[in-house]
Amino acid sequence: MLRVQNQSIKHIPLKQVKVQAKIHSFAADVTITQLFQNNEQTSIEAVYCFPIEENAAIYSFTAKIDEREIVAQLKEKKEAQRAYSEALQQGHGAYLLEQDEKSQDCFVISVGALPSGKECEIRISYVTELDLVSGSNKIRFVIPTTIAPRYNPKKGAISSTVAGTTSQYVQQTPYTLEFECKIDKLNQLVSQVASPSHPINVSLGNNDYYEVSLGQRSAHLDHDIILEIQLSETRTNTILAMEKNQNGQLAIMTSFTPNEADCKKASGSGNSYTNEFVFVVDCSGSMQDENKIGLARQAMLLFLKSLPVNCRFNIIRFGSTYQTLFENEVTAVYNEHNVNKAQQLIKDMNADLGGTELLSPLQQLHSETPTLG
């Protein structure tokens, strides 16, 4: 990462990058730790761009200088930028993590007013869904390490909207990345772990999980780190995981990946099933950005026209609250009248339901019994 100051380019000292990951079935919990150090005589503003998986959801962002740790608050984008700029103008330290508008899988950290001689540790944690490689029993986990293949801005620069900073991103960096990963064996359903991108060490000592590290202590950030997790040929298609935290709260995750034989069995002769489809659509205010709500309308019309005959369906719009197309039924018959009603709802669908609260509509779905034919 390079910084422009008084027409001269100086290196911003990102001293260390460390990635720690835990993989359980088709989900990964990843923590990225970055250590900045200011070797200049005055305070600086450091800006660092890093990629993460496109489907990732960041749930924690902390900054630590000396013994002081700052935990991030979630704010609307413009409000967060304004608070960051005001803190800089007042000479206070400030930290901002935001998604780059031109590349959905790149995030930018702004470390403002980092004092001379001080170190700042930034820690970001996110969860992401993993892909099942088509035509195989392999789960693929990717840690992106380079910006260039995903984002190549004109003139080789990104103009930050934050505090008027202009930063130029370099493709080669002097620092390296340390990587550690624990992979749940899922009661021996995981049979092998390999990497097509880097030499790795895999420890088999623990009965519950594999411990994976790089073959060398660290790796240069010149290509992505990829792990491929081979599942047993005799694995079940449903994997259930439960975990309890220190406060006694229980989290449950289930993964269901039906194969071709399962589908043929369900639709075979002698079986009578009603296909039911419930579409849960985000209509919160954030969907207004970049015309996301317009893309959702297009997708919904495509899904609606692709539904099979003799099925049942419903549409749930959610934000701070939620609304269902068919209020008195879990799902309604897919016929001309109901399709016209759905098309009108999709046509009028807007990002007008406030915040993003997904739990309530999911709880409602869970409490209702599906209609079986």
N, C-alpha and C positions, 0 to 999 in steps of 0.2 A: 504494500500500500504506500503511495506517495502523497505528500502534501505540498500544495503550492503556497508560498508565502513570500511577498515582496518580489514576485517574478522569479524567485529561485526555488528549485525543487529539493526538498529534504526528505529523508526517510523518516516515517513515523515508526517508532520502535515497538512493534508488536514482538514481544520477546519469546512467547511460548504459546502453543496451541495443544490442547489435550482433549480427546474425545473418549467418553465412557458410555457404554451402551448396555442395555439389558433387553434381550429378545425373548418374548413368550408367545409362542404360536405365530400368529400373523400380525403382531404388534411389537413395536420397539419403543423403548424409553431411552432418549439420548440426552446427554449433558455435554455441552461444549464449554471448556474453560479457556479463556484467553488472558494472557498477562501482558499488559502494556507497561512501558517504562519511559519516562521523560528524561533524556540525557542533556536537554538544552538548558540554557540559563534562565529562561522565562517560562511561564505557563503556556501550554499549547492546547489546541483542540485537535484531537485525533479522530479520524473517521476511518472505519474499517468495514469493508463489504465482504460478506461471506454467504455461500449458498447452502440451502438445506433442501430436503425433499419437498416437492411441490405440494404433497398432501399433508405435510406436517402441521401440527398445531402447537405453538409455543405456549407453555403454561407457567414459566418462571423466568425472571430476568433479575439478577442481582449484581451489584457493583461493590467492590470492597477496596478501600484505601486505608492503609495502616490497620487499625483495629475497628474501623467504622464500616459497617455494612449497610448498604441501601437496597431496599426491595422495591421493585418497580410497581407502579400503579397503571392500570389500563385506562386510557383516555381516548376520546375522539381525536383523530389525527391532527386537525388544525389546532385544537386546544393544546395538545401535547407539544406541538412545534412552538406555539406561542410561549408556553411555560418554560421550555428549554431556552429560547432566545432571551427571555427576561432574566433567567438565572445567570446566563453568561454576561449580560449587560451589567448586572449587579456584582459581578466578580465571584459568583458562587460556582462550585463544581456542579456539573449537570450531566445526565446520561440519557440517551434517547435511542431506542431500538425501533426501527420502522421498516416496513416492507417496501422494496424498491418498486415504484409504479410501472417501470418499463420491463421488469422481469419478475414474475410472480414467485420464483424460487430463490431470489436473492434478498438478503436483509442487510441493512446498514446500521452499524453502531456508531453513534457520535459520543465521544468522551470529551466533554467540554471542561476547559480550565483545569487541566491536569498539572499540578504544581511541579516546579523544577525538582529533579532528583527523586520524585515519587513513583511508586508502582501502583497500578490499578488492575485488579483482577475482575474480569467480567465473566459471569456464568449464565449460560442460557440452557434451559431444559425444554425439550419438546417430545411429543409422541407422534408416531407416524404408523400408517398401515403398510404392511409389506405385501409384495406381489407373489402370486404363485406363477412360476414360469410356465408358459403355455406348453401343453403336451408333455409335462413332466411332473414329478413329485418334489420339485425343488422350490423353496422359498428364497427370494432374493432380497438382500439388505444392502443398501447403497449409502455411503457417506460421501456426498459431493465435496470436492476440495478445490475445484477450479471454477473461475467465473467465465473464462473465455469461451468455452463451447456453448454456453447458454446465453451469453450476453456480450455482444461486441459493439459498443456504442460508436456512433459516428465520431470521428476525430479522436477516438480512444479515450474519452472522458465522460464522467457523469457530473452534471451540475446539481448539487444538493439543494433541496428547498430549505435546508436548515441553516439559519444564521449566515446565509450568503456564502457558504463554503463551496469551493470548487476543488474537486479531488480527481486525480488521475490514478487509474488502477493498473498495476503492473502484473505481468503474467508469471514472473519468476520472483520468488521471495527467499530471503536468507534463512528464515526460520523453518522448522520442520514440525510435523504433527505426531503426537503420541496417541496410540489407540489401544483400548482395552474393551472387551465385550464378553458378557456372560449370556449363554444360550441355554434356555431351559430344555432339558432332555424330553420333557413331556411323557414321562414313564416309558422311556426308551423308544418313543415314536420317531425321534430324531436319530438317524443312523450315521450321518456323516456331515462334517463341516469342511468346506474348501473355499479358496479364493482364486478367481481367475485373474485378479489384478495385482496381488502382492504376495510374497512369501509370508506365511503365518505359522505361529505355534499354537497348537491345540492341546490343552491339558485335559486328560480324561479322568483325573483323580477323584473329582467330586461325583457323588452318585446322582445328584439332582441337575447339574448343569455342566456345560463345557465352558472352559475359560480360554478365550482367544486373544492373542496379542500378535503384533507384527513380528516377522522374522528378525528384523533389525529393531533396535530400540525406537527408532522414529523413521518417518518417511517424508520425502519432499512432497509439497502440495502441487504435483504436476499432473496427477490423474486420480480419478475417484477410487475410493476403497470399496470393494465389492465382496460380500460374503454370500455363498450359496449353501443353503441348509437342506440337506437331503432327508426327506421323510421316508419312513419305512413303507415298503410296498403293501404291507398288510395293515396299514394304519386305518383307523376309523375316520369317517368323513366329518365327524363332529368332535371338536376339541373344546373342553370346558376348563376354564381356569378361575380360581378364586384366590384372593389375597386380602389380608386384614392388616390395617395400619396400626400405629401406636395408639390411636384414639378408639380403636375397636370398630372402626368403620370397615364394612366389607365391600370389596369391588369384585364384580363377576364379569368375565368376558367369555363369549362363545364364538367359535369359528365353524361355519358349516360350508363345505365345498363339495356339492354333489357332483358325481361323475356321470358319464353317459349312461352307464348301466342303471344308475339310480333313476334317471329320468325315464328310461324305457320301462322300468319296473312300475313306476308311478302311473304311467299313461297306458299301460298294457291292457289287453282285453280282460273284461271282468271287473275292472276298477272304474269307479265313477267318482271323479273329483271335480270340484268347482275351482277354477283358477281365480284367485282374488288378488287385486293389485291396489295398494294404498300408496299414493304419492305424497310425500311430506316435503313441502316447498318453503324455502327460506324467503320470507317477505319482509324482513327487518330493514331498517333504514340503510344499512351498509350495502344492501343489494342495489342501491341506486348508483353507486360508484361504477364507472367503466361499463355502464349499461348491463350489469349482471342480470338485472330483472328482465331485460329484453331477451337475453340469451336463455333465461329460464322459461320464458313464454314459448320460445321456439322449440326448446327441448320437450316441454310438456305437450305441445301440439303433435310433435313427432311420436311421443310415447302413446298418446291417446289414440292416434290413428293406427298404431301398430298392435293394439290389444287384440287377443284372439276372440272369436265368437263364443258365445255362451259363458263369458266370464263375468265377474263382478268387480267393481272398482269404487274408489273414493279419492278425493283430493283434500289434503289438510294444508292450509296456509298458516305459518307461525311467525311470531315475532315476540313481543312482550306477552301477548296472548296468542290463542290459536283459533281458527275457524275451519269448519268442515263443509264440504260441498253438500253432502247428504247428512243432515243433522240427526235424523231419526233412525238411520240405519248405519251399521258398521260399513257395509258396502252395498251398492245398488247394481241392478242388472245393466249390462252394457247393451243398451238399445238406442234407437234414434233419438228419442226424447231426452234421455239422460246424457247422451253425447253432446247434443246441442246445448244443454245446460252447462256442461263442463267447458265447452268451447267458449261460451260467453264469459264464464268465470276467468278462464285463461286470458282472454282478450282484455278484460278489465283489471287484471292482476297488477298490482303496484307494490313498491317497497314502502309500505305505509303502516306497518305494524310495530314500529318502535324498535326495542332491543332484540337480542337473539337468545330466546329461552326455549331450548329444544326439549327439555326434560318433560314438561307437562303433556305435550301431545304424545310422546312415547309412552308415558304412564297410562294415558287414556287408551292407547292402542293395546297395551299389555292387559288392561282390565277387561277388554271386550273379547268375546268369543267369536272366532271366525265363522262365517256361514259356509257349511260344508254341503256339497251336493250329494 
